[in-house]
Amino acid sequence: MQFPLRKLAHMTEYACLALLLTWHLLTYPGLRRGPFGRLLALAFGLAVLYAATDEFHQLFVPGRSGQLKDVCIDGAGALLGVLFCHVAAAVTGKRKALSAGDGIGISTEEDKKHQEF
């Protein structure tokens, strides 16, 4: 029972990481104006990269081992987090607004100020 519960906890942690990465990436006007799928793919890729570096780090810790299986489990959690963002954006109608550069984070006026510099 402890093994599945730990793996489920890891999946949940990486789902949260992917969700937070997506939210953070939305603050960049250039990313926000592009296709929403590209932003989600970037968030997913960064979460999986973090999972891989975490497993690599465990190779050097006594009593621990880095395993590809754990990266896949963490990646599955990140995928769930990204899918949650995709579904939430589709349900709330925010996906088109986000791709157009409206909505979350920086207002249009602030976008224009940043473009001037």
N, C-alpha and C positions, 0 to 999 in steps of 0.2 A: 504494500500500500504506500510506503514511503517513496519508492522510486517513481511511480506514476504521478504522485502529488508534487514531487520536486520538479518533474519535467513540465507539468501543467503550470506550475508557478513560473518557470523560465519562459514558457510561451506567453504567459500573461505579461511578464515584464517586457518582453521584446515587442509585444503588441502595443503596450504603452509607449515604449521608446519610438516606434514607428509613428504613432499618433502625434507625439510631441515633436518629432522631427518634421512631420508634415506641417504642423501648426507653425513651427519656427520658419520653415522655408517659405511659407506664405507671406512673411514679412519682407521678403526681397521682391521689389517691384518687377524686376526682369523675369524672375521665375513665375511670379503671379500672372504675368501677361501671357505666358506660353501655355501650351496644352496642359490641362490638369493632370493627365496621365503621366506626362514627363516628370512633373513634380512628385507624384506618387512613386514612380519608379526610382527617382533619386532618393527619396526617403527610405524606401525598401532597401536599396543598394547600400546606403550608409549604415542601416541597422544590421544587415548581414555582414558587412565589412567589420563592424564593431564585434559581432559574434565571433568572427574568424580570428580577430586579433586577441580576443579574450581567451579563446581556446589555445592559440599559439603561446600566450603568456603562461597558461597552465602547464605547458610542457616543462617549464623551468621551476615549478613549485613542487617541492618534495611531497609525495603522497597524492598528487593530482596528475591527471593525464588529459591532454587535449584530444578530442575526438571529432571527426567529421560528422558523426551522427548527432552530436550536440549542436553543431553549427546548423544542421538541417532542422532540428527541433526549434532552435531559436529563430531560424529563418521562417519557419511555418507560423510562428507567433507574430513575426513582423508582417508577414503577408496578411494575417487576419487583421492587424491594426490598419494596414493600408486599405484593405477591402472595406473596413468599417468607415474610414474617411470617405472612400468613393461612394458608398451607399448613402452615408449621411449627407454628402454634398448633392447627390442626385435627388434624394427625398426632399430636402429643403430648397431645392432649386438654385443652390449657390454655385454649382459647377460652372454654368455658363457665365455667371457674374465674375467668378474668380478668374476664368480664362480671359475675360475681357478686361481684367485689371481693376474691377470694382470690388467693394466688399471689405474683407478683413484686412486689418493691419494699417497700412498707410493710405491716407486719403489721396484723391486725385490731385488736389492742390499741392500736397507734399511731394507727390511723384514729379510734378512739374518743377518744383524747386530743386529737387535732386538732379534733374536732367540738365538744369542750367549750369551746374558746376562742372 
